Amino acid sequence: MTIENITISGISVWLSVDQLREYSSDRSRIETRQEFLCYYKLSEPTAMIIGELFKDDSNKPILFNSVDTALAFAKNELERRLK
């Protein structure tokens, strides 16, 4: 997991990016996919609560193809929201 603290409009925001994992088809193991989820939080994330998940208009999690893509999206989206 990648965690980054940024400041937008004077507000400290924590971003967490985690690689997507899912059960194998036979449910015997957890497999890692080459997709990432991104979360944001206005206080430092904890092991239990890492933040609010970025979702699309259909309320489905937005999947990113890299950590950098997720962080760039989060920064742009939060700049728009926190104006």
Secondary structure, 3 states (H helix, E strand, C coil): CEEEEEEECCEEEEEEEEEEEEECCCCCCEEEEEEEEEEEECCCCCCCCCCEECECCCCCECCECCHHHHHHHHHHHHHHHCC
